[in-house]
C-alpha cells in the first residue's frame, strides 16, 4: 500500500472515468446490470482508499448526459442503483468523514432521487477527509454552456475566475490526475475545463476489476512525473 508522507505528495484531485462494467459482465456471461452492481463495490473500495491516502477530491463519472440514449431498462436500473447506493453509503461517508457532492444537471432526475442526493450532501457536509463528487447527468459541454448562462445572468465580466465560479465545480481545485479504465483512450466530454493540466492515465482493466494496488501504482507514477504547467 502506498503511504502518504512528506516525500510522497499524493494528488489533491483525482478524476475517474469508470468504464467497462458492461463488458466485464458480458465476458462473464452475466447481464450488464451485474457489471454495474459490481462497479458500485469498486467505487466504495476506491473512495475509502483515497480517503486514507490523503487525496482530498475524488470525482467519478457516474452518469453522462449521453447515457440517456442507453436502453430504457438499463437507465431505469441505473437510477435505482444510484438511489440504493446513496442510501447504503451514507454510513460509509459518515464513518470515514467523507463529504458527498453531486455535479451535473440534476433537474432531469426524479424528485425522489433529487431529494436523496440533496439529503446526502447535507448530512455529509462536515466530512473533512475527502470529498467524493459524483458526476450525474453530467457533460462538460453542457456544463460550460450552463456556466455561460450563469455568467450572463449575473452580469459578470468574462474572466477566468468569474467563469470558474459559474461551473459545477466552483470552489474545487482542478484535476491533477485523470484515470480511465477499460482500454478506451478519450475524455468523453468529461471535465474538459478542469482537466486542462491533468496527468492522464489509461488502463485496460475493467472498472469492476480495478484495484487499489493498481491505483497505488498510478499514484506512484504521478508523484514521479514533472508537472511544468507550460513553463520550462
FIPATOR-929358 format. One line per field, with one value per residue (C-alpha): residue number from 1; x, y, z; residue in three letters. Coordinates in steps of 0.001 Angstrom, whole numbers, plus 500000, padded with zeros to 6 digits. Layout:
n: NUM:...;
X: X:...;
Y: Y:...;
Z: Z:...;
res: ala:...;
***
This chain:
n: 1:2:3:4:5:6:7:8:9:10:11:12:13:14:15:16:17:18:19:20:21:22:23:24:25:26:27:28:29:30:31:32:33:34:35:36:37:38:39:40:41:42:43:44:45:46:47:48:49:50:51:52:53:54:55:56:57:58:59:60:61:62:63:64:65:66:67:68:69:70:71:72:73:74:75:76:77:78:79:80:81:82:83:84:85:86:87:88:89:90:91:92:93:94:95:96:97:98:99:100:101:102:103:104:105:106:107:108:109:110:111:112:113:114:115:116:117:118:119:120:121:122:123:124:125:126:127:128:129:130:131:132:133:134:135:136:137:138:139:140:141:142:143:144:145:146:147:148:149:150:151:152:153:154:155:156:157:158:159:160:161:162:163:164:165:166:167:168:169:170:171:172:173:174:175:176:177:178:179:180:181:182:183:184:185:186:187:188:189:190:191:192:193:194:195:196:197:198:199:200:201:202:203:204:205:206:207:208:209:210:211:212:213:214:215:216:217:218:219:220:221:222:223:224:225:226:227:228:229:230:231:232;
X: 500000:501204:501583:501421:504337:506397:508384:505316:502810:499605:497373:494822:492142:491716:489026:487962:486021:484618:484386:483883:481050:479028:481958:483081:479615:479373:482697:481429:478104:476203:473691:475053:473258:475533:478506:477026:476389:479979:481220:479442:481524:484679:483508:483356:486820:488473:486749:487794:491338:491687:490458:493158:495879:495125:493506:491106:488791:487666:485359:483663:481851:478715:476119:476689:474286:474736:473845:470129:470491:471061:468209:465347:465523:469243:468714:465924:468192:471000:468640:467533:471131:472184:469386:470298:473986:473461:471282:473745:476853:475680:477090:480387:480594:479970:482325:485166:484449:483738:481760:479463:478740:476957:477641:475683:472140:470226:466887:466410:466221:463083:462064:462799:466330:466984:465813:468184:471095:470383:469930:473191:475036:473585:474217:477849:478687:481084:483249:486895:488958:487737:485071:483592:481977:479610:479113:475421:473688:476960:478569:481353:479955:476581:478303:480185:477005:475198:478146:477992:474277:475014:477754:475319:472520:474844:476161:479735:482827:484222:487316:488779:487877:484291:483751:485078:482760:479836:480981:479517:482946:483154:485459:487003:490614:491367:492025:495593:495185:492649:492179:490101:489548:488668:491171:489350:491606:489423:487902:484262:483068:484325:485667:487221:487964:489114:491421:493465:496717:495766:498148:496372:496328:494639:494349:492864:491387:487596:486201:484789:488316:490175:492126:493617:497024:496701:495666:498729:500972:499433:499831:503495:503904:502123:504447:507480:506191:507420:504479:505559:502162:503539:506733:510266;
Y: 500000:503459:505585:509355:511198:514342:512731:511471:514155:512471:514299:516644:515877:512580:512183:508795:507574:504286:502318:498638:497466:496081:494369:492836:491336:490144:488305:486501:485617:487974:490734:494266:495171:492758:494766:497987:496378:495114:498523:500144:497952:499237:502800:502098:500474:503250:506029:504673:504087:507630:508958:507027:508165:511851:512586:515482:515262:512216:512894:509901:509914:508063:509034:511239:513397:510882:507862:508588:507022:503605:501060:502280:499295:499852:503550:502719:500174:502743:505239:502639:501562:505168:505621:502351:503267:506643:505129:502336:504540:507191:505204:504763:508512:509364:506732:507874:511629:511812:514691:513821:516217:515846:517835:517924:518868:517134:518605:515702:513171:512148:514224:511311:510886:514629:514602:511760:513500:516741:514947:513035:516266:517941:515007:514615:518318:518185:515414:516506:513618:513513:514983:512359:514000:512053:513482:512777:513671:515444:516507:519063:520878:521143:522415:525083:526279:526442:528368:530918:531423:531959:534413:536428:536236:537589:540221:539276:540286:537438:536397:533021:533445:534509:531726:529085:530416:529501:525936:522971:522533:526063:526061:522712:522651:521494:517823:516658:513109:511578:507802:505901:502154:499513:500432:503404:506418:509518:512113:511534:515047:514843:517829:519366:522696:521145:518622:521328:520232:516841:513924:511213:507502:504750:501075:498047:496895:496914:499084:496184:494685:497937:497508:499827:498307:499474:502886:502986:502216:505057:507477:506454:507246:510563:511508:510910:512991:516545:518934:522196:523740:525241:526565:525245;
Z: 500000:499098:502211:502037:503665:503199:500383:498533:497630:496545:494042:495586:492996:491141:488478:487129:484118:485381:482143:481381:483630:480729:479016:482298:482747:479141:479319:482398:480804:483101:482489:482130:485352:487235:485986:487315:490704:490888:489764:492711:495038:493356:493963:497679:497782:495774:497718:501114:499857:498510:501832:503683:501265:501780:498414:499017:495994:494024:491074:489461:486105:487159:484526:481499:479524:476706:478855:478445:474980:476557:476649:478842:481201:481788:482510:484958:486662:486950:488583:491129:491721:492348:494878:496579:496558:498226:500942:501685:501516:503955:506862:504997:504315:507958:509392:507134:507334:503600:502145:499232:496383:493047:489866:486626:485630:488400:487285:484869:487728:489601:492600:494950:493601:493752:497372:498317:496594:498476:501802:501364:500575:503681:506045:504936:504634:507607:506135:506290:504929:501339:499077:496788:493770:491537:488045:487397:484145:483523:480272:480133:477093:478845:481997:480038:478323:481666:483143:480318:481003:484710:483827:481712:484274:486969:484541:485409:483469:481390:483341:484194:487858:487170:484654:487060:489769:487496:486800:488687:490286:491706:494731:493799:492543:489010:488358:488999:487756:485372:485218:482654:482827:480184:477472:475971:475380:475243:477594:476591:477394:480973:482932:479816:481536:484806:483085:481360:483041:484444:484146:482145:482966:480943:481830:480081:483391:483518:486303:488393:488488:489177:492410:494976:494155:490549:491804:494062:491085:489106:492005:492340:488638:489146:492006:489775:486874:486389:486000:484380:483548:480344:481936:481472;
res: unk:unk:unk:unk:unk:unk:unk:unk:unk:unk:unk:unk:unk:unk:unk:unk:unk:unk:unk:unk:unk:unk:unk:unk:unk:unk:unk:unk:unk:unk:unk:unk:unk:unk:unk:unk:unk:unk:unk:unk:unk:unk:unk:unk:unk:unk:unk:unk:unk:unk:unk:unk:unk:unk:unk:unk:unk:unk:unk:unk:unk:unk:unk:unk:unk:unk:unk:unk:unk:unk:unk:unk:unk:unk:unk:unk:unk:unk:unk:unk:unk:unk:unk:unk:unk:unk:unk:unk:unk:unk:unk:unk:unk:unk:unk:unk:unk:unk:unk:unk:unk:unk:unk:unk:unk:unk:unk:unk:unk:unk:unk:unk:unk:unk:unk:unk:unk:unk:unk:unk:unk:unk:unk:unk:unk:unk:unk:unk:unk:unk:unk:unk:unk:unk:unk:unk:unk:unk:unk:unk:unk:unk:unk:unk:unk:unk:unk:unk:unk:unk:unk:unk:unk:unk:unk:unk:unk:unk:unk:unk:unk:unk:unk:unk:unk:unk:unk:unk:unk:unk:unk:unk:unk:unk:unk:unk:unk:unk:unk:unk:unk:unk:unk:unk:unk:unk:unk:unk:unk:unk:unk:unk:unk:unk:unk:unk:unk:unk:unk:unk:unk:unk:unk:unk:unk:unk:unk:unk:unk:unk:unk:unk:unk:unk:unk:unk:unk:unk:unk:unk:unk:unk:unk:unk:unk:unk:unk:unk:unk:unk:unk:unk;
***
